[in-house]
Amino acid sequence: MTEPVDKGRAAITAAPVDLLVTRVGELFEREYGVTDTELFQVDYRLAALLPLGSGDAVTTPGHPAWRCFDHQSPIHVDGVGYLPLSVRGEQRGVLRVTPVTETRLAELAEVATALAHELAAVDAGTDVYRVARRSRRLTLAAEVQWEQLPGRSRLRPSFSLAGQLEPAYAVRGDSFDWSDDGERVWLATINGMGEGVAASMLTALATYALRNARRAGIPLADQAALADQAIYDLHRGEQYLATLLLELDLRSGLLTAVDAGSPRLVLLRDGEVSIQPLEEQFPLGMFEGTNYREQFVQLQRDDRLFMISDGVIEATGGNERYGQTALDRMLRRTAPMTPLDAVRSLLGDLRAFVSGDLTDDAVVVCLDWFGPQP
């Protein structure tokens, strides 16, 4: 490790939370002759890279900043460097530095990674970076939903996953959650009910009830039952949630599923798309004391799963529904993409189909299983 990289990490650790990028820029100027350092964060819609300062957003497909973000590798164009900012697969944005020689990009990229980790560490305690990654104001319901998420993408040796909510700035009740412990990964995809803040609060209750049950170490069906009871106790069946719960054994590829009136589960294997036939059980909170049953799907190495809410299939452009045929075609096209790019491409296609923002909530989660790791 070089001395400038060590200095960069020390400068980041010592910097006030609002001056992280400033301190990195000062270091880059002293050590590398860089005169301009700018942070671009990806916005909530995955449609723009927004500057922390007063510059212009990057929205043009194919721009070097987007190529850096998509491929997660440094890009050098005409003396300008673009460095990816990511934390364990969570792609936060891009750091632009100029002027710089291509030979120094690897060192600068190490500092950019350290900056990304520090941005993640301070995010909960400051609004500086959250405000800067919004192209417009979030609704209150959307604020609640985004605060619950575990992240938007994750990368581990045995799996990669990503998820996205739409309409990003006004989502109401759809959401997702995930966690892993090195041996298993758990996922929950929620197809919300209701409007506005009431919908987001119902989803929040379900999310935290499922987390509480999962952290107790109980089987997936019991997790569903406990969350079901928590929602029923409060709403007595007047409000409920369609939910898909998954647990993947990362060593064997055995997928355990509980379909509580759920978003659909779609498998992409060897370029072929198939909806997985799960037993649709009662949504969480519909009836008191529901007993849920687990089902099992054996995955193969390099399988891809999509969890997709009704808002995708039912989206309407003009007088036409997006539908299963368009969905299948788009899912096949995502085969060579990363999960985050696959999710972004699918929802971008959906927005193009409806000619703007969706009117109903939609959630898409994509999971790749690479097979057991040594």
C-alpha positions as CSV (number, residue, x, y, z in Angstrom):
1,M,0.0,0.0,0.0
2,T,1.4,3.4,-0.9
3,E,2.0,6.3,1.4
4,P,-0.6,8.6,-0.3
5,V,-3.3,5.9,0.1
6,D,-2.5,5.6,3.8
7,K,-2.7,9.4,4.0
8,G,-6.0,9.4,2.2
9,R,-7.6,6.9,4.6
10,A,-6.3,8.9,7.6
11,A,-7.7,12.1,6.1
12,I,-11.1,10.5,5.6
13,T,-11.2,9.1,9.1
14,A,-10.3,12.5,10.6
15,A,-12.6,14.7,8.5
16,P,-15.9,16.2,9.7
17,V,-18.8,14.4,8.1
18,D,-19.7,17.3,5.9
19,L,-16.1,17.7,4.6
20,L,-15.2,14.1,3.6
21,V,-15.0,14.9,-0.1
22,T,-13.2,18.2,0.5
23,R,-10.5,16.5,2.5
24,V,-10.1,13.9,-0.1
25,G,-9.8,16.6,-2.8
26,E,-7.2,18.5,-0.8
27,L,-5.1,15.3,-0.4
28,F,-5.5,14.5,-4.2
29,E,-4.3,18.0,-5.0
30,R,-1.2,17.7,-2.8
31,E,-0.2,14.2,-3.7
32,Y,-1.4,13.9,-7.4
33,G,-1.9,17.4,-8.7
34,V,-5.7,16.9,-9.0
35,T,-7.4,20.3,-9.0
36,D,-11.0,19.2,-9.1
37,T,-12.7,16.4,-7.1
38,E,-16.4,15.9,-7.3
39,L,-18.7,13.3,-5.8
40,F,-21.6,12.1,-7.9
41,Q,-24.2,9.9,-6.1
42,V,-26.8,7.8,-7.9
43,D,-30.3,9.1,-7.2
44,Y,-33.2,7.2,-5.8
45,R,-34.6,6.4,-9.2
46,L,-31.3,5.0,-10.5
47,A,-31.6,7.5,-13.4
48,A,-29.1,10.2,-12.6
49,L,-25.7,10.7,-11.0
50,L,-26.1,13.9,-8.9
51,P,-23.2,16.1,-7.9
52,L,-22.6,16.9,-4.2
53,G,-21.7,20.4,-5.4
54,S,-23.4,22.8,-7.8
55,G,-22.5,21.0,-11.0
56,D,-24.8,19.4,-13.6
57,A,-26.3,15.9,-13.1
58,V,-25.1,13.1,-15.4
59,T,-28.1,11.5,-17.1
60,T,-26.7,10.6,-20.5
61,P,-26.4,6.8,-21.1
62,G,-22.9,5.9,-22.1
63,H,-21.3,8.8,-20.3
64,P,-17.9,7.8,-18.7
65,A,-19.4,8.3,-15.2
66,W,-22.2,5.8,-16.0
67,R,-19.8,3.4,-17.5
68,C,-17.7,3.6,-14.3
69,F,-20.8,3.1,-12.2
70,D,-22.2,0.2,-14.3
71,H,-18.9,-1.7,-14.7
72,Q,-17.5,-0.8,-11.2
73,S,-14.1,-0.1,-12.6
74,P,-12.1,3.2,-13.0
75,I,-12.5,5.0,-16.3
76,H,-10.0,7.5,-17.8
77,V,-11.1,9.9,-20.6
78,D,-9.1,12.9,-21.8
79,G,-7.3,13.5,-18.5
80,V,-10.4,12.9,-16.4
81,G,-10.7,10.0,-14.0
82,Y,-13.9,8.4,-12.8
83,L,-13.7,6.1,-9.7
84,P,-16.4,3.8,-8.5
85,L,-17.8,4.3,-5.0
86,S,-19.2,1.0,-3.6
87,V,-19.4,-0.8,-0.3
88,R,-19.7,-4.6,-0.4
89,G,-21.6,-4.4,-3.6
90,E,-23.7,-1.4,-2.6
91,Q,-23.1,1.0,-5.5
92,R,-23.2,4.5,-4.2
93,G,-21.9,6.6,-7.0
94,V,-18.7,7.9,-8.7
95,L,-15.9,10.2,-7.8
96,R,-14.6,12.4,-10.6
97,V,-11.0,13.7,-10.5
98,T,-9.2,15.9,-13.0
99,P,-6.6,16.3,-14.2
100,V,-5.1,12.8,-13.6
101,T,-2.9,10.3,-15.5
102,E,-4.2,6.8,-16.1
103,T,-1.3,5.3,-14.2
104,R,-2.5,6.8,-10.9
105,L,-6.1,5.6,-11.2
106,A,-5.5,2.4,-9.2
107,E,-4.2,4.3,-6.2
108,L,-6.9,6.9,-6.4
109,A,-9.5,4.1,-6.6
110,E,-8.3,2.7,-3.3
111,V,-8.9,6.1,-1.6
112,A,-12.4,6.2,-3.3
113,T,-13.3,2.9,-1.8
114,A,-12.2,4.1,1.6
115,L,-14.4,7.2,1.0
116,A,-17.4,5.0,0.1
117,H,-17.1,3.1,3.3
118,E,-16.9,6.3,5.3
119,L,-19.9,7.7,3.5
120,A,-21.9,4.6,4.4
121,A,-20.7,4.9,8.1
122,V,-21.8,8.5,8.5
123,D,-25.0,8.3,6.4
124,A,-27.4,7.7,9.4
125,G,-26.0,10.7,11.3
126,T,-26.2,13.4,8.6
127,D,-28.6,14.6,5.9
128,V,-25.8,16.1,3.8
129,Y,-25.4,13.1,1.4
130,R,-29.0,12.0,1.4
131,V,-30.3,15.4,0.4
132,A,-27.7,15.6,-2.4
133,R,-28.9,12.3,-4.0
134,R,-32.4,13.5,-4.5
135,S,-33.5,15.0,-7.8
136,R,-36.7,16.1,-6.1
137,R,-38.5,15.8,-2.8
138,L,-39.6,12.4,-1.5
139,T,-43.1,12.1,-0.3
140,L,-43.4,11.2,3.4
141,A,-44.5,7.7,2.6
142,A,-41.5,7.2,0.3
143,E,-39.2,8.6,3.1
144,V,-40.5,5.9,5.4
145,Q,-40.0,3.2,2.8
146,W,-36.4,4.1,1.8
147,E,-35.4,4.4,5.5
148,Q,-36.3,0.7,6.0
149,L,-34.3,-0.8,3.2
150,P,-31.1,-2.8,4.0
151,G,-29.5,-1.3,0.8
152,R,-30.1,-1.5,-2.9
153,S,-27.5,-4.0,-3.9
154,R,-25.1,-6.5,-2.3
155,L,-22.3,-8.7,-3.5
156,R,-20.9,-11.8,-1.7
157,P,-18.7,-14.7,-3.0
158,S,-21.7,-17.0,-3.5
159,F,-24.5,-14.5,-4.5
160,S,-25.3,-11.1,-5.7
161,L,-28.6,-9.3,-5.4
162,A,-30.3,-5.9,-6.0
163,G,-33.7,-4.4,-5.5
164,Q,-35.6,-1.2,-6.4
165,L,-38.8,0.6,-5.5
166,E,-41.0,2.5,-8.0
167,P,-42.2,5.2,-8.2
168,A,-38.9,6.0,-6.4
169,Y,-39.9,9.4,-5.1
170,A,-43.5,8.5,-4.2
171,V,-43.6,4.8,-3.4
172,R,-46.3,3.9,-0.8
173,G,-46.4,0.3,0.3
174,D,-44.2,-1.9,-1.8
175,S,-40.8,-2.8,-0.2
176,F,-38.2,-5.5,0.2
177,D,-35.7,-6.7,2.9
178,W,-32.8,-9.0,3.0
179,S,-30.0,-10.3,5.3
180,D,-27.3,-13.0,5.1
181,D,-25.0,-14.7,7.6
182,G,-22.5,-16.3,5.2
183,E,-24.4,-19.6,5.0
184,R,-27.9,-18.4,4.2
185,V,-29.6,-15.4,2.7
186,W,-33.1,-14.3,3.6
187,L,-35.3,-12.1,1.4
188,A,-38.8,-10.6,1.8
189,T,-40.7,-8.9,-0.9
190,I,-43.8,-7.0,0.1
191,N,-46.7,-6.0,-2.2
192,G,-48.2,-3.2,-0.1
193,M,-51.8,-2.3,0.6
194,G,-53.4,1.1,0.8
195,E,-52.4,4.7,0.1
196,G,-49.9,7.2,1.4
197,V,-48.4,7.1,4.9
198,A,-50.9,4.5,6.0
199,A,-49.5,2.1,3.4
200,S,-45.9,2.8,4.4
201,M,-46.7,2.3,8.1
202,L,-48.3,-1.1,7.5
203,T,-45.3,-2.2,5.5
204,A,-43.0,-0.9,8.3
205,L,-44.9,-3.1,10.8
206,A,-44.5,-6.1,8.6
207,T,-40.8,-5.5,7.9
208,Y,-39.9,-5.1,11.6
209,A,-42.1,-8.0,12.6
210,L,-40.4,-10.2,10.0
211,R,-36.9,-9.0,11.2
212,N,-37.8,-9.7,14.8
213,A,-38.9,-13.2,14.0
214,R,-35.9,-13.9,11.7
215,R,-33.5,-12.7,14.3
216,A,-35.0,-15.2,16.8
217,G,-33.6,-18.0,14.6
218,I,-37.0,-19.6,13.9
219,P,-38.0,-21.4,10.6
220,L,-39.4,-19.4,7.7
221,A,-43.0,-20.5,8.1
222,D,-42.9,-19.4,11.8
223,Q,-41.5,-16.1,10.8
224,A,-44.5,-15.6,8.5
225,A,-46.9,-16.7,11.3
226,L,-45.5,-14.3,13.8
227,A,-45.6,-11.3,11.4
228,D,-49.1,-12.4,10.4
229,Q,-50.2,-12.3,14.0
230,A,-48.6,-8.9,14.7
231,I,-50.5,-7.3,11.8
232,Y,-53.8,-9.1,12.7
233,D,-53.5,-8.0,16.3
234,L,-53.4,-4.4,15.3
235,H,-55.7,-4.3,12.3
236,R,-58.0,-7.3,12.9
237,G,-58.0,-8.4,9.3
238,E,-59.0,-5.0,7.9
239,Q,-55.4,-4.5,6.5
240,Y,-53.0,-7.2,5.3
241,L,-50.0,-7.6,3.1
242,A,-49.1,-9.9,0.2
243,T,-45.6,-11.1,0.9
244,L,-43.0,-13.5,-0.5
245,L,-40.4,-14.9,1.9
246,L,-37.3,-16.8,0.7
247,E,-34.4,-18.4,2.5
248,L,-31.5,-19.7,0.3
249,D,-28.9,-22.2,1.6
250,L,-25.8,-20.9,0.0
251,R,-24.0,-24.2,0.1
252,S,-26.6,-26.4,-1.4
253,G,-28.8,-24.0,-3.4
254,L,-31.9,-25.2,-1.7
255,L,-34.5,-22.4,-1.7
256,T,-37.2,-22.4,1.0
257,A,-40.2,-20.3,0.1
258,V,-43.4,-19.1,1.9
259,D,-45.9,-17.5,-0.5
260,A,-48.3,-15.4,1.5
261,G,-50.4,-14.1,-1.3
262,S,-47.2,-12.9,-2.8
263,P,-45.3,-11.1,-5.5
264,R,-44.4,-13.7,-8.2
265,L,-41.2,-15.6,-8.2
266,V,-39.6,-16.0,-11.6
267,L,-36.5,-18.1,-12.5
268,L,-34.1,-17.3,-15.3
269,R,-32.1,-20.4,-16.2
270,D,-30.0,-20.9,-19.3
271,G,-31.8,-18.0,-21.0
272,E,-35.3,-19.5,-20.3
273,V,-37.9,-17.7,-18.1
274,S,-40.3,-19.7,-15.9
275,I,-42.7,-18.6,-13.2
276,Q,-42.2,-20.9,-10.1
277,P,-45.4,-22.6,-9.1
278,L,-45.8,-21.8,-5.4
279,E,-48.8,-22.4,-3.2
280,E,-50.5,-19.1,-2.6
281,Q,-51.4,-18.8,1.0
282,F,-53.2,-16.1,2.9
283,P,-51.6,-12.6,3.0
284,L,-50.0,-11.6,6.3
285,G,-52.7,-10.2,8.7
286,M,-55.8,-11.4,6.8
287,F,-56.9,-14.0,9.4
288,E,-56.0,-14.8,12.9
289,G,-53.7,-17.8,13.6
290,T,-52.8,-18.7,10.0
291,N,-50.4,-21.6,9.7
292,Y,-48.0,-21.2,6.8
293,R,-46.3,-24.0,4.8
294,E,-42.9,-24.0,3.3
295,Q,-42.1,-25.1,-0.2
296,F,-38.7,-25.9,-1.7
297,V,-37.0,-25.1,-5.0
298,Q,-33.6,-26.6,-5.9
299,L,-31.5,-24.0,-7.6
300,Q,-28.6,-24.7,-10.0
301,R,-25.3,-22.9,-10.3
302,D,-25.7,-19.5,-11.9
303,D,-29.5,-19.4,-11.6
304,R,-31.2,-16.0,-11.4
305,L,-34.3,-15.3,-9.5
306,F,-36.7,-12.3,-9.8
307,M,-39.2,-11.3,-7.2
308,I,-41.8,-9.1,-8.9
309,S,-44.8,-7.3,-7.5
310,D,-48.1,-6.9,-9.3
311,G,-47.4,-3.3,-10.1
312,V,-45.0,-4.4,-12.8
313,I,-47.4,-6.8,-14.6
314,E,-50.4,-4.4,-14.2
315,A,-48.7,-1.3,-15.3
316,T,-50.6,0.3,-18.1
317,G,-49.5,2.4,-21.0
318,G,-52.4,3.9,-23.0
319,N,-54.9,1.1,-22.8
320,E,-52.4,-1.7,-22.8
321,R,-51.0,-3.7,-19.9
322,Y,-47.3,-4.4,-19.6
323,G,-48.1,-8.0,-19.1
324,Q,-46.3,-11.3,-18.8
325,T,-45.1,-11.4,-22.4
326,A,-43.3,-8.1,-22.2
327,L,-41.9,-9.1,-18.8
328,D,-40.5,-12.4,-20.1
329,R,-38.8,-10.7,-23.0
330,M,-37.2,-8.1,-20.8
331,L,-36.0,-10.7,-18.2
332,R,-34.3,-12.7,-20.9
333,R,-32.5,-9.6,-22.1
334,T,-31.1,-9.1,-18.6
335,A,-29.1,-12.4,-18.6
336,P,-25.7,-10.8,-19.1
337,M,-26.3,-7.9,-16.7
338,T,-25.5,-7.6,-13.1
339,P,-28.6,-7.8,-10.7
340,L,-28.6,-4.0,-10.2
341,D,-28.4,-3.3,-13.9
342,A,-31.0,-5.9,-14.5
343,V,-33.4,-4.3,-12.1
344,R,-32.7,-0.8,-13.4
345,S,-33.2,-1.9,-17.0
346,L,-36.5,-3.6,-16.3
347,L,-37.9,-0.7,-14.4
348,G,-36.5,1.7,-17.1
349,D,-38.4,-0.3,-19.7
350,L,-41.5,-0.1,-17.6
351,R,-41.3,3.7,-17.2
352,A,-40.8,4.0,-21.0
353,F,-43.9,1.8,-21.5
354,V,-46.1,4.0,-19.3
355,S,-44.4,7.2,-20.6
356,G,-43.3,8.5,-17.2
357,D,-43.6,7.5,-13.5
358,L,-45.7,4.6,-12.5
359,T,-49.1,5.3,-10.9
360,D,-49.0,2.2,-8.8
361,D,-46.2,0.8,-6.6
362,A,-43.8,-1.7,-8.1
363,V,-40.9,-3.6,-6.6
364,V,-38.3,-5.8,-8.3
365,V,-35.6,-7.8,-6.5
366,C,-33.0,-9.9,-8.4
367,L,-30.9,-12.6,-6.9
368,D,-28.0,-14.5,-8.6
369,W,-26.7,-17.7,-6.9
370,F,-23.2,-18.5,-8.2
371,G,-23.0,-21.9,-6.5
372,P,-21.2,-23.2,-3.4
373,Q,-17.9,-21.6,-2.7
374,P,-14.8,-23.4,-1.5
